[in-house]
Amino acid sequence: MENIYKPDLAEVKEIIDETADTRTLRLQFKDPEVHKAFSFKAGQFGEYSVFGEGECTFCIASPPTRMEYIECTFKLVGKVTNALRKLNVGDTIGLRGPYGNSFPLEQMKGKNIVFISGGIGLAPVRCITWNVLDLRNEFKDITIVYGARRVEDLVYKNELEQWKAMKDVKTYITVDPGGETPDWKGEVGFVPSIVEKVAPSGENSIAIICGPPIMIKFTMPVLQKLGFKEENIITTLENRMKCGLGKCGRCNVGNVYVCKDGPVFNYTQMKALPDEY
């Protein structure tokens, strides 16, 4: 029988330091046939392993419209991410997946899309953002709101500039009060307040949101006030996911397994999760 835990081998092709503690690895499968056969949808995740150290769960941060490589972005928080950070270009890691459900791209077509994210929560939102931008003619207005605690905490800085330069995309980058620098030209304020200031209409619109729980908690009421329907407010979770297959039970929330039933949920589904979550 096939070993469902066996990863494919991927080579580190490029390393990009996003912040002092956040890094992006650009990967390519070592077997050309595996690379050719691999496909995924925006919102799905992978299991990334350093042999002898273990594996971590991250979203696939690059879009399915750009399959020359696969990217993952991670923050230095523990044993495996520390091992990932020690990798050099040319090193080999394990990658298995894709797992989980995805953002409802077909449902999003023909609608206004609002992308809202904070901190490293931009990684999964970046994937669906580029997916949508690469199919730009199939969507109406696009608004991007992204924030971090400080200017130095902003990830994908070059891409943020690309989005700001797009004439058919409204992009707002913000930092928390006190996190700005003397030359900062973006917004200053918490993400929920910037969303309220920008005030995108909820009419024929879908909002994609990911970031710290406190940011999501205070942004949800703002979106509802702006007329977004609960089923059109969509987020993605990485709640204690470990095996990716619903076997270990670590991501179990009530009767939901985040790795199998998610990680993408709309607000209606989120409200049905246990209160303690």
C-alpha positions in Angstrom: 0.0 0.0 0.0 1.1 3.6 -0.7 2.5 5.4 2.4 0.2 8.4 2.8 2.8 10.1 4.9 5.6 9.8 2.4 6.7 13.3 1.1 8.0 14.1 -2.3 11.5 15.7 -2.5 11.8 19.4 -3.3 14.8 21.5 -3.8 15.2 25.0 -2.3 15.7 27.2 -5.3 15.6 30.6 -3.6 15.4 32.1 -0.1 13.7 35.4 0.5 13.9 37.1 3.9 10.6 38.9 4.4 11.3 40.3 7.9 13.8 39.5 10.7 11.9 36.4 11.6 9.9 35.5 8.5 11.3 33.8 5.5 9.9 32.5 2.1 11.3 29.4 0.5 10.9 29.0 -3.3 10.7 25.3 -4.0 10.8 23.0 -7.0 10.1 19.2 -7.0 13.3 17.3 -7.8 11.4 14.8 -10.0 10.2 16.6 -13.2 7.2 14.2 -13.4 6.1 15.0 -9.9 6.4 18.7 -10.7 4.4 18.3 -13.9 1.6 16.3 -12.1 1.3 18.6 -9.1 -1.7 20.9 -8.9 -3.6 22.7 -6.2 -6.2 25.3 -5.5 -5.7 28.6 -3.7 -6.2 28.1 0.0 -4.9 24.5 0.2 -1.9 23.7 2.4 1.2 21.5 2.4 3.3 19.6 4.9 6.9 20.7 4.7 9.6 18.5 6.4 13.2 18.8 7.3 14.5 15.3 7.6 15.5 14.4 11.1 13.7 17.4 12.6 10.0 16.9 11.7 7.4 18.7 9.6 5.3 21.9 9.7 2.0 22.9 8.2 1.8 26.0 6.1 -0.4 27.3 3.3 0.9 27.2 -0.2 1.7 30.9 -0.5 2.2 31.1 -4.3 -0.8 31.0 -6.7 -1.9 28.0 -8.8 -1.6 30.3 -11.9 2.2 30.3 -11.5 3.4 26.7 -11.3 7.1 27.2 -12.1 7.7 26.9 -8.3 5.9 26.5 -5.0 6.4 28.9 -2.2 5.9 28.6 1.6 6.3 31.5 4.0 7.0 30.8 7.7 7.8 32.6 10.9 10.5 31.4 13.2 8.6 29.9 16.2 9.9 26.4 17.0 12.1 23.4 16.3 11.1 22.7 12.7 10.9 26.3 11.6 14.3 26.8 13.0 15.5 23.9 10.9 13.8 25.3 7.9 15.6 28.6 8.5 19.0 26.8 8.4 18.4 25.5 4.9 20.5 26.9 2.0 19.8 27.1 -1.7 20.2 23.6 -3.2 19.1 21.8 0.0 16.4 19.2 -0.1 13.1 19.2 1.9 10.1 17.0 1.9 6.7 18.2 0.7 3.4 16.4 0.8 0.0 17.7 -0.2 -2.0 19.5 -1.2 -4.5 19.1 1.5 -7.8 20.7 2.6 -10.4 22.7 0.8 -9.9 26.0 -1.1 -11.2 29.5 -1.6 -14.4 29.5 -3.7 -12.8 31.0 -6.8 -15.7 30.1 -9.2 -18.2 31.7 -6.7 -16.0 34.8 -6.6 -16.1 35.4 -10.3 -18.2 38.4 -11.4 -18.0 39.9 -7.9 -16.2 42.7 -6.1 -13.4 41.2 -4.0 -12.0 42.6 -0.8 -8.7 41.1 0.6 -8.0 41.8 4.3 -5.0 40.5 6.1 -2.6 41.2 9.0 1.0 40.2 9.6 1.9 36.8 8.2 -1.8 36.2 7.6 -1.0 37.7 4.2 0.6 34.4 3.0 -2.7 32.5 2.2 -4.4 35.8 1.1 -1.4 36.5 -1.2 -2.1 33.1 -2.9 -5.7 33.9 -3.7 -4.9 37.6 -4.5 -2.4 36.7 -7.2 -4.8 34.0 -8.4 -7.5 36.6 -8.9 -5.1 39.3 -10.3 -3.9 36.8 -12.9 -7.5 36.3 -14.0 -8.3 40.0 -13.5 -11.0 40.3 -16.2 -13.2 37.8 -14.4 -13.7 40.0 -11.4 -15.1 43.4 -10.7 -13.6 45.9 -8.2 -10.6 44.6 -6.1 -9.6 46.2 -2.8 -6.6 45.1 -0.7 -6.2 46.1 3.0 -3.1 44.8 4.7 -1.5 45.8 8.0 1.3 44.9 10.4 2.4 46.1 13.8 5.4 48.0 12.4 6.8 48.9 9.0 9.6 46.4 9.4 7.0 43.6 10.0 5.3 44.0 6.6 5.9 40.9 4.4 6.1 40.7 0.6 7.1 44.4 0.5 8.0 44.3 -3.2 4.6 42.8 -4.1 2.8 45.4 -1.9 4.4 48.0 -4.1 3.3 46.2 -7.3 -0.3 46.1 -6.0 -0.2 49.8 -5.1 0.9 50.6 -8.7 -2.0 48.7 -10.3 -4.5 51.3 -11.5 -7.5 48.8 -11.3 -6.7 47.8 -7.7 -7.3 49.8 -4.6 -4.5 49.0 -2.1 -4.2 50.3 1.5 -1.2 49.4 3.6 -1.3 50.3 7.3 0.8 49.9 10.4 -0.4 50.1 14.0 -0.1 53.5 15.7 3.5 53.9 16.8 4.8 51.4 14.2 5.4 54.0 11.5 8.8 55.4 10.5 9.6 59.0 9.6 9.4 58.2 5.9 6.2 56.1 6.1 3.7 57.2 3.5 1.0 54.6 4.1 -1.9 54.4 6.5 -1.6 54.5 10.3 -4.2 52.6 12.2 -5.5 49.1 13.1 -6.8 47.0 10.2 -10.5 47.1 11.3 -10.5 50.9 11.4 -8.9 51.1 8.0 -11.5 48.8 6.5 -14.2 51.0 8.1 -12.5 54.1 6.6 -12.2 52.6 3.1 -15.8 51.3 3.4 -16.0 48.8 0.6 -19.6 48.0 -0.3 -20.9 44.6 0.6 -23.2 44.6 -2.4 -22.2 41.8 -4.8 -19.0 41.4 -2.8 -16.9 38.8 -1.1 -14.3 39.5 1.6 -11.3 37.2 2.2 -9.8 37.8 5.6 -6.8 36.2 7.5 -4.7 37.4 10.3 -4.4 37.5 14.1 -7.6 36.4 15.9 -8.1 39.8 17.5 -7.9 41.5 14.0 -10.5 39.1 12.6 -12.8 39.5 15.7 -13.0 43.3 15.3 -13.1 43.3 11.5 -16.1 40.9 11.2 -18.6 43.5 12.7 -17.2 46.2 10.4 -17.9 44.0 7.3 -21.4 43.2 8.5 -22.0 46.9 9.0 -20.9 47.5 5.5 -23.5 45.0 4.2 -21.4 41.9 3.7 -23.4 38.7 4.1 -22.0 36.2 6.6 -21.6 33.5 3.8 -19.5 36.0 1.8 -17.0 36.6 4.6 -14.4 33.9 4.2 -11.3 33.1 6.3 -8.7 30.4 6.5 -7.4 28.7 9.7 -4.3 26.8 10.7 -5.6 25.5 14.0 -3.0 23.1 15.4 -2.9 21.2 12.1 -0.3 18.4 12.2 -0.9 15.3 10.0 -3.0 17.1 7.3 -5.1 13.9 6.9 -7.5 14.0 9.9 -5.7 11.1 11.5 -4.0 12.7 14.6 -7.0 14.7 15.8 -4.9 17.7 16.8 -7.0 20.1 14.7 -10.3 18.8 15.9 -12.8 21.6 16.9 -16.1 20.1 18.0 -17.0 17.8 15.1 -14.8 19.6 12.6 -11.4 18.7 11.5 -9.7 21.9 10.2 -7.4 20.0 7.9 -10.2 18.0 6.2 -13.3 20.3 6.5 -11.2 23.4 6.1 -8.9 25.3 6.4 -11.2 27.7 4.5 -14.5 28.6 6.3 -17.1 31.3 5.8 -18.4 33.3 8.8 -21.6 31.3 9.1 -19.5 28.1 9.5 -17.2 29.8 11.9 -20.1 30.8 14.1 -21.1 27.2 14.4 -17.8 26.2 15.9 -17.7 25.8 19.7 -17.6 29.0 21.7 -14.2 28.2 23.2 -12.7 28.3 19.7 
